[in-house]
Every structure is written in C-alpha cells, then in structure tokens.
Amino acid sequence: MRDRKSCFRHIHRGGFFVELKPTMLQERIATLDILRGISLLGILLVNMFAFYLPMPYIDLASWFTTPSDIVWQQNLDIYVQSSFYPLFAMLFGYGLAMQWQKAQSREQNFYAIGLRRLSVLFVFGLLHAVLIWWGDILMLYAFCGVFLVLLLRLHPIWLLSIGIMISGVMQAFMLFVVGYINFNTKIDEYLDITSVEQAITAYGTGSWVDAFMQRLTDLSVQAEIGMWFVALFTILPFMLIGAASSKWRLVERARELKWLWFGLAVAGLANGIFIKSAPIMFTRTYLLDYLKVYIGGPILAVGYTGLIVLLCLLPVVPKLLSPFAKIGRMSFTMYILQSVIGTCLFYQFGFGLYGKVNVATGVLIAVSIIIVQMVVAEIWLAKWQQGPLEALWRKLTYKAKTKVG
C-alpha cells in the first residue's frame, strides 16, 4: 500500500488549508480537457488564415474587399483572434503545475524531467515548423515553459503576481510606444506585395521543395529573435497565471468557487467583447488595435474559461462536450494533425486551394477538420489511453519504453 502522505497532503494556501489529492481522470475530462479541445477549435479558426493566405506580409483587417468576407473576418477578430492562445497558455501552465505537484507528492525531482520534457517539445516544434508549417507555437511554449519550471516552487500568489507584473511592464512599455506614435493615428494598411507574390507562387503553384523554401523564409520572419523576447511578456504571464490557478485547484474546486467563476465569466465576456469590438465600432487606431489584441484578447479568454467551467458544473454539459474532451486529451497530436491537413488542403502538392477560398469557407473547413478529429479521437481513445505523439513525447522524456495504452 502506498504511503499515505503521497496521496494526501495539507498545504497552507493564503490563510486556509486545501487538501490536495491526485487529480481524477473524470475531473480532467469534465474541465481541463474540454477547455483544451475548445481551444484547439479557436486556434484552428485563426490559423486557417495562415494556411491559405500570405499572413506574415499582409494586414488581415484590410485584406478582404467583399462585404461577406469583411463581416466574417471582423467576427473572428472579435470572438476568436488573440483569445485562444492565452487560454491555451494558461492551460499549459495549469498542466505543468499539476505535474510538479504530482512529483512533489511522490518526493521526486521534477526539474530534470520537466526540462527534458520541454526540450523534447522544442524539438517537435522545430520539426513541425521546418517540415510542415511555419506558424508553429510549440517552440515558444517550450521556451517559456523553462522559465515557468524554474518558478514553480513559488507560492501561487507569487506566481500570479509575477505574471501580472511581467504583463504590466509590457503593457506600460507598449502604451508608451503607441503614445509616441500618437494614440489617435489611423493605422496604415500594411502590404509587402513582393513577399505576397512569392508566397502565393510557392504555396499556390509550387512543388513541395518550393513550399519548403518559402516555409523557411516565413519561419525567419515568424521566429526572429525579437519574437522570443516578446513571448516572455505575452505567453509566459499566462502560463504563470495558469500555474497559480493549478496550485489553488480553481478548476477542481469550481463548484465551491462558482461565484468567482461567475464573476470572471461575466466581466471577461462583457469587457473583452467591448474592447475587441472598439476598432470596428470606432476609427481603427494604433491604440484601439493594441488594446484589442493585448488587453481585450486575454480578458475574453478569461471570460470563455469562466463560462465553460460554469457550464461543466451541469451534469449534462460534460457529456455533450465529451467530443471536445477527447481531442483535448490528444491536443498535441491534434495540433500537429491540423497542420498536416491544412497544408495538404491548401498547398499545390495537395489539393491546391491556397488563396482560393473565402473566409466563410475557411471557417467551414476548420469546423469540418475538428469534427473529423473528434471521430479520430473517439476511435483512438477507445483502444489507447493517449495520443500517439503524446506517447512518443512521454517515451522520449523518460527515456524508457512506454506503451501507447
């Protein structure tokens, strides 16, 4: 029989005692995995633009000319864009902190395993970016995750405070920059026509080699050195907030803390949607555009999280959303699979749809991909307990032979 203290541990949390127990699979499916699955849908809806448009070289908000495309793009800008990467980053931090707490309960050294796990993730991301799609996010998550691992021993109030402080420093600096430009200056429409034509030629009519060379060019723009620095101020804070939430077990204790989640849902949805709608309701200025992405996006992410957590308290909702939970359990595999499907659909060596679909069709394709992934996840998880890439990631992390099931 396992040592009792490895299963139950009382830890002081800001003036009250919380009994930490191993996270039950049902708890994870009902909350965290559903959130991950819904995040995958939101991320795919945004990534679709980068699959079929020369995204690094255009201003998306001024690219479309037909009324229907403009309306679809604006709605995605308000309700999806810049709101799901913060949510996924918080979930990443939440999960990493759960692993740290599990290691602590077993009196294991988490740091060596955690850093090895992140190193493997970085390599996966690099291969993904070079061989499949230039818009990879895994490398950034692994990079920021290293700093998170080094801070995980801190009390959750410190994790939360550091996350808010880092984000606040960036906000203050960027608002100074925006103010220097002039708060009310109307945004100039950005278009690098030469690079746009090169991307359309490589992806739309070129071979796999042409697409590969263009992918390296796009990656050099996406992964420039400044991006790594900016990630510490735009991704790491959300990971820290997620880790603090994990140590406080905010999702597991959702029923007890339902009024907290209700407040977060109402405030997040109302304020997030208003801030993100401002550039569309009013004149699109540098200030409003900045507030939309870096303030409104994360606030709406918190609102979405609160809403989903509250809905999952209703017994019927986790059952209805179980398909999202299934793809959430395989989020790593599903993220890479989305890139494989996207490039095969749009690049010339596949179905050659690059630049040939409108925004509504792109949304329909994204939803269709998610539905296919739900079916795949249902079939896979009926036989195995984790996705194939998750199993490989675990095997490489622990340097041991690990079964998929």
Secondary structure per residue as TSV (DSSP state, phi and psi in degrees):
chain	resnum	aa	ss	phi	psi
A	1	M	-	360.0	137.4
A	2	R	-	-69.0	150.0
A	3	D	-	-56.9	132.5
A	4	R	G	-59.0	-36.0
A	5	K	G	-71.8	-15.2
A	6	S	G	-78.9	-13.7
A	7	C	T	-103.7	-30.5
A	8	F	-	-131.1	133.9
A	9	R	E	-147.9	129.7
A	10	H	E	-96.0	123.2
A	11	I	E	-125.6	134.3
A	12	H	E	-71.9	129.1
A	13	R	E	-130.5	91.9
A	14	G	T	57.3	43.0
A	15	G	T	100.4	-4.5
A	16	F	E	-141.0	163.9
A	17	F	E	-102.1	136.0
A	18	V	E	-118.1	128.9
A	19	E	E	-89.2	111.8
A	20	L	E	-88.9	127.3
A	21	K	-	-125.1	160.1
A	22	P	-	-57.7	137.5
A	23	T	-	-67.9	124.5
A	24	M	-	-76.1	147.3
A	25	L	H	-58.5	-40.0
A	26	Q	H	-63.2	-38.6
A	27	E	H	-61.9	-43.0
A	28	R	H	-66.1	-44.3
A	29	I	H	-62.7	-39.0
A	30	A	H	-72.5	-19.8
A	31	T	T	-129.5	-73.9
A	32	L	H	-62.5	-43.5
A	33	D	H	-70.7	-33.6
A	34	I	H	-64.3	-43.7
A	35	L	H	-61.0	-41.6
A	36	R	H	-63.9	-43.4
A	37	G	H	-63.4	-43.7
A	38	I	H	-66.6	-35.2
A	39	S	H	-61.6	-38.9
A	40	L	H	-61.3	-37.3
A	41	L	H	-65.0	-47.3
A	42	G	H	-61.9	-42.7
A	43	I	H	-64.1	-40.7
A	44	L	H	-65.7	-40.6
A	45	L	H	-58.4	-37.8
A	46	V	H	-75.8	-43.3
A	47	N	H	-66.0	-21.1
A	48	M	H	-56.5	-38.8
A	49	F	H	-57.5	-42.1
A	50	A	H	-73.8	-20.0
A	51	F	H	-75.5	-35.9
A	52	Y	H	-119.1	5.9
A	53	L	S	-132.4	154.5
A	54	P	-	-76.8	66.7
A	55	M	G	-55.4	-39.2
A	56	P	G	-66.4	-12.1
A	57	Y	G	-120.1	11.0
A	58	I	B	-133.0	160.0
A	59	D	-	-96.5	106.7
A	60	L	H	-59.4	-36.6
A	61	A	H	-67.4	-19.4
A	62	S	H	-116.6	6.9
A	63	W	H	-75.2	-41.3
A	64	F	-	-83.9	148.4
A	65	T	-	-120.2	-27.4
A	66	T	S	-79.7	142.3
A	67	P	H	-55.1	-42.4
A	68	S	H	-65.2	-41.5
A	69	D	H	-63.4	-40.2
A	70	I	H	-62.8	-45.2
A	71	V	H	-63.8	-45.7
A	72	W	H	-62.0	-44.1
A	73	Q	H	-64.8	-40.2
A	74	Q	H	-64.5	-40.8
A	75	N	H	-66.1	-40.1
A	76	L	H	-64.9	-36.3
A	77	D	H	-63.0	-39.0
A	78	I	H	-76.4	-50.0
A	79	Y	H	-95.7	-15.9
A	80	V	T	-124.7	-54.3
A	81	Q	T	-54.7	134.5
A	82	S	T	64.4	12.9
A	83	S	T	-113.3	-16.7
A	84	F	H	-101.6	-22.9
A	85	Y	H	-70.3	-36.3
A	86	P	H	-63.7	-39.2
A	87	L	H	-62.7	-44.4
A	88	F	H	-67.6	-34.6
A	89	A	H	-65.9	-40.5
A	90	M	H	-63.5	-40.2
A	91	L	H	-65.5	-36.9
A	92	F	H	-61.5	-46.4
A	93	G	H	-64.6	-38.5
A	94	Y	H	-61.3	-46.7
A	95	G	H	-67.0	-40.0
A	96	L	H	-66.1	-38.2
A	97	A	H	-67.8	-34.1
A	98	M	H	-62.3	-41.1
A	99	Q	H	-65.4	-39.3
A	100	W	H	-62.6	-45.2
A	101	Q	H	-65.1	-36.4
A	102	K	H	-64.0	-42.9
A	103	A	H	-64.2	-38.5
A	104	Q	H	-63.3	-41.4
A	105	S	H	-65.5	-25.8
A	106	R	T	-96.3	3.1
A	107	E	T	57.2	44.1
A	108	Q	-	-106.7	155.6
A	109	N	-	-83.8	107.7
A	110	F	H	-80.1	-25.6
A	111	Y	H	-64.6	-44.1
A	112	A	H	-62.9	-45.8
A	113	I	H	-67.2	-42.8
A	114	G	H	-62.6	-44.5
A	115	L	H	-68.0	-36.2
A	116	R	H	-65.7	-40.4
A	117	R	H	-60.5	-42.9
A	118	L	H	-69.9	-35.0
A	119	S	H	-63.6	-42.3
A	120	V	H	-63.4	-41.2
A	121	L	H	-61.9	-39.6
A	122	F	H	-61.9	-42.7
A	123	V	H	-64.1	-43.1
A	124	F	H	-56.9	-45.2
A	125	G	H	-63.4	-40.3
A	126	L	H	-63.1	-45.1
A	127	L	H	-63.1	-39.8
A	128	H	H	-60.4	-46.0
A	129	A	H	-67.4	-39.6
A	130	V	H	-80.3	-39.1
A	131	L	H	-98.9	-21.1
A	132	I	T	-122.1	-61.5
A	133	W	-	-150.1	134.6
A	134	W	T	-71.1	-18.2
A	135	G	T	-86.3	28.1
A	136	D	-	-58.1	143.1
A	137	I	-	-114.1	-11.3
A	138	L	H	-64.9	-38.2
A	139	M	H	-62.2	-42.1
A	140	L	H	-65.4	-40.1
A	141	Y	H	-64.0	-41.2
A	142	A	H	-65.6	-41.7
A	143	F	H	-62.0	-50.2
A	144	C	H	-68.5	-31.3
A	145	G	H	-62.0	-29.9
A	146	V	H	-61.3	-44.5
A	147	F	H	-66.8	-36.2
A	148	L	H	-64.0	-44.5
A	149	V	H	-58.0	-40.6
A	150	L	H	-68.2	-18.4
A	151	L	H	-105.8	-3.2
A	152	L	T	-64.4	-22.0
A	153	R	T	-71.3	-14.4
A	154	L	S	-71.4	155.4
A	155	H	-	-61.5	146.5
A	156	P	H	-57.2	-31.7
A	157	I	H	-65.2	-32.2
A	158	W	H	-74.4	-38.6
A	159	L	H	-59.9	-45.2
A	160	L	H	-64.1	-45.1
A	161	S	H	-64.0	-43.0
A	162	I	H	-64.4	-41.7
A	163	G	H	-60.5	-46.0
A	164	I	H	-65.9	-39.2
A	165	M	H	-65.0	-46.0
A	166	I	H	-60.9	-46.3
A	167	S	H	-62.9	-40.3
A	168	G	H	-63.5	-38.3
A	169	V	H	-61.0	-44.7
A	170	M	H	-64.2	-43.0
A	171	Q	H	-60.8	-44.6
A	172	A	H	-63.0	-44.1
A	173	F	H	-64.3	-46.3
A	174	M	H	-68.2	-37.4
A	175	L	H	-65.9	-32.3
A	176	F	H	-64.7	-44.0
A	177	V	H	-63.2	-46.6
A	178	V	H	-62.6	-40.0
A	179	G	H	-65.4	-35.0
A	180	Y	H	-64.5	-39.9
A	181	I	H	-64.7	-37.9
A	182	N	-	120.9	114.3
A	183	F	T	-52.2	-38.8
A	184	N	T	-97.6	9.2
A	185	T	-	-68.3	130.8
A	186	K	B	-71.9	138.2
A	187	I	-	-68.7	131.5
A	188	D	-	-76.7	136.3
A	189	E	-	-70.6	125.6
A	190	Y	-	-95.1	132.1
A	191	L	B	-157.7	116.8
A	192	D	-	-100.0	89.3
A	193	I	H	-63.0	-36.2
A	194	T	H	-64.8	-47.4
A	195	S	H	-66.4	-34.7
A	196	V	H	-61.4	-46.9
A	197	E	H	-64.2	-38.2
A	198	Q	H	-65.2	-41.7
A	199	A	H	-66.3	-43.2
A	200	I	H	-62.8	-39.6
A	201	T	H	-67.1	-46.0
A	202	A	H	-67.7	-47.9
A	203	Y	H	-84.1	-34.1
A	204	G	H	-84.2	-31.4
A	205	T	T	-131.1	-6.3
A	206	G	-	-88.2	173.8
A	207	S	-	-82.9	-178.8
A	208	W	H	-61.8	-38.0
A	209	V	H	-64.7	-42.0
A	210	D	H	-60.5	-44.8
A	211	A	H	-63.4	-38.1
A	212	F	H	-62.9	-45.8
A	213	M	H	-65.9	-39.8
A	214	Q	H	-67.0	-35.6
A	215	R	H	-62.1	-38.9
A	216	L	H	-65.2	-38.3
A	217	T	H	-64.8	-46.5
A	218	D	H	-63.6	-37.4
A	219	L	H	-65.7	-35.1
A	220	S	H	-64.7	-28.6
A	221	V	H	-78.7	-45.5
A	222	Q	H	-65.8	-40.3
A	223	A	T	-106.5	30.8
A	224	E	-	-63.9	159.9
A	225	I	H	-59.3	-33.9
A	226	G	H	-62.6	-29.5
A	227	M	H	-64.3	-37.1
A	228	W	H	-66.6	-38.1
A	229	F	H	-68.0	-45.1
A	230	V	H	-62.6	-34.6
A	231	A	H	-59.3	-32.0
A	232	L	H	-66.6	-19.9
A	233	F	H	-106.0	-12.3
A	234	T	H	-117.2	-19.3
A	235	I	T	-115.9	-47.2
A	236	L	H	-55.7	-42.0
A	237	P	H	-57.1	-38.6
A	238	F	H	-71.2	-33.7
A	239	M	H	-63.9	-41.3
A	240	L	H	-65.1	-41.4
A	241	I	H	-63.9	-41.2
A	242	G	H	-63.7	-40.1
A	243	A	H	-65.7	-41.0
A	244	A	H	-62.1	-42.8
A	245	S	H	-61.4	-37.1
A	246	S	H	-65.7	-43.5
A	247	K	H	-66.1	-30.3
A	248	W	T	-84.3	-7.1
A	249	R	T	55.1	47.1
A	250	L	T	-67.1	-33.9
A	251	V	T	-76.0	-45.9
A	252	E	T	-61.9	-31.4
A	253	R	T	-99.8	27.2
A	254	A	T	-59.0	-39.1
A	255	R	T	-65.9	-40.1
A	256	E	T	-67.4	-33.3
A	257	L	T	-107.7	29.2
A	258	K	H	-60.7	-31.6
A	259	W	H	-72.5	-31.2
A	260	L	H	-64.1	-47.8
A	261	W	H	-65.2	-35.1
A	262	F	H	-63.6	-44.3
A	263	G	H	-63.5	-41.8
A	264	L	H	-64.4	-39.0
A	265	A	H	-65.7	-49.8
A	266	V	H	-65.1	-50.7
A	267	A	H	-65.2	-41.3
A	268	G	H	-65.8	-45.7
A	269	L	H	-67.1	-47.5
A	270	A	H	-64.9	-51.7
A	271	N	H	-71.4	-39.7
A	272	G	H	-62.6	-47.5
A	273	I	H	-64.5	-39.9
A	274	F	H	-63.6	-48.7
A	275	I	H	-63.4	-41.0
A	276	K	H	-73.0	-20.7
A	277	S	H	-85.0	-16.5
A	278	A	H	-56.2	-45.6
A	279	P	H	-63.4	-22.3
A	280	I	H	-88.2	-38.9
A	281	M	H	-72.4	-34.2
A	282	F	S	-116.9	-170.2
A	283	T	-	-69.7	133.8
A	284	R	-	-76.7	104.3
A	285	T	B	-112.0	170.3
A	286	Y	H	-61.6	-38.2
A	287	L	H	-65.4	-50.4
A	288	L	H	-64.6	-36.7
A	289	D	H	-68.0	-39.2
A	290	Y	H	-64.6	-46.5
A	291	L	H	-61.2	-37.0
A	292	K	I	-60.0	-47.5
A	293	V	I	-78.9	-49.5
A	294	Y	I	-97.8	-13.5
A	295	I	I	-112.6	-56.2
A	296	G	I	-64.7	-38.8
A	297	G	H	-59.1	-55.4
A	298	P	H	-63.4	-37.1
A	299	I	H	-62.3	-42.4
A	300	L	H	-66.9	-33.6
A	301	A	H	-59.8	-42.0
A	302	V	H	-64.2	-40.3
A	303	G	H	-61.7	-44.4
A	304	Y	H	-61.6	-43.4
A	305	T	H	-60.0	-47.4
A	306	G	H	-60.6	-42.5
A	307	L	H	-63.2	-46.3
A	308	I	H	-67.0	-42.0
A	309	V	H	-61.7	-42.5
A	310	L	H	-64.3	-44.2
A	311	L	H	-61.6	-34.5
A	312	C	T	-71.3	-9.1
A	313	L	T	-74.9	-19.6
A	314	L	S	-81.1	126.7
A	315	P	T	-54.7	-33.3
A	316	V	H	-76.9	-26.3
A	317	V	H	-66.9	-48.0
A	318	P	H	-57.2	-32.8
A	319	K	H	-68.5	-42.8
A	320	L	H	-66.3	-35.2
A	321	L	T	-95.4	10.1
A	322	S	H	-58.0	-32.7
A	323	P	H	-59.6	-36.6
A	324	F	H	-67.6	-36.8
A	325	A	H	-62.7	-37.9
A	326	K	H	-64.9	-46.1
A	327	I	H	-72.4	-25.6
A	328	G	H	-66.2	-35.6
A	329	R	H	-66.5	-22.8
A	330	M	T	-114.9	35.3
A	331	S	H	-59.5	-37.5
A	332	F	H	-63.6	-51.2
A	333	T	H	-60.3	-43.7
A	334	M	H	-68.0	-35.6
A	335	Y	H	-62.4	-47.2
A	336	I	H	-65.9	-40.2
A	337	L	H	-61.8	-36.3
A	338	Q	H	-59.8	-40.3
A	339	S	H	-67.8	-40.6
A	340	V	H	-61.7	-47.8
A	341	I	H	-64.7	-43.5
A	342	G	H	-61.7	-46.5
A	343	T	H	-67.9	-36.2
A	344	C	H	-67.2	-34.4
A	345	L	H	-72.3	-41.2
A	346	F	H	-102.0	-26.2
A	347	Y	S	-82.6	159.6
A	348	Q	T	-64.2	-32.6
A	349	F	T	-72.8	-4.8
A	350	G	T	-111.7	-117.3
A	351	F	T	-94.0	-5.2
A	352	G	-	63.9	39.3
A	353	L	-	-93.6	9.0
A	354	Y	T	-59.0	124.1
A	355	G	T	73.4	7.5
A	356	K	-	-112.0	6.7
A	357	V	-	-120.2	152.4
A	358	N	-	-91.2	177.7
A	359	V	H	-66.1	-41.7
A	360	A	H	-61.3	-40.7
A	361	T	H	-65.8	-38.4
A	362	G	H	-60.9	-40.7
A	363	V	H	-64.6	-43.3
A	364	L	H	-61.8	-40.6
A	365	I	H	-64.8	-42.1
A	366	A	H	-61.7	-45.0
A	367	V	H	-63.7	-39.2
A	368	S	H	-64.2	-40.3
A	369	I	H	-62.3	-42.9
A	370	I	H	-62.6	-41.1
A	371	I	H	-63.0	-44.3
A	372	V	H	-60.1	-42.1
A	373	Q	H	-65.4	-34.0
A	374	M	H	-63.1	-41.5
A	375	V	H	-65.3	-45.4
A	376	V	H	-60.2	-44.7
A	377	A	H	-64.2	-40.4
A	378	E	H	-60.5	-44.6
A	379	I	H	-68.4	-45.6
A	380	W	H	-64.2	-48.4
A	381	L	H	-74.0	-10.7
A	382	A	T	-70.3	-21.6
A	383	K	T	-112.1	-36.1
A	384	W	-	-121.1	159.4
A	385	Q	S	-90.2	-16.3
A	386	Q	S	-147.2	163.3
A	387	G	-	-69.2	163.2
A	388	P	H	-63.2	-41.3
A	389	L	H	-72.2	-33.9
A	390	E	H	-61.6	-40.9
A	391	A	H	-66.3	-41.6
A	392	L	H	-66.1	-41.6
A	393	W	H	-58.9	-44.2
A	394	R	H	-65.2	-41.9
A	395	K	H	-62.9	-44.6
A	396	L	H	-69.7	-31.5
A	397	T	H	-68.2	-47.1
A	398	Y	H	-92.7	-2.1
A	399	K	T	53.1	41.0
A	400	A	S	-141.2	157.8
A	401	K	-	-71.2	118.5
A	402	T	-	-123.1	128.9
A	403	K	-	-73.1	152.2
A	404	V	-	-68.1	-37.8
A	405	G	-	-97.3	360.0
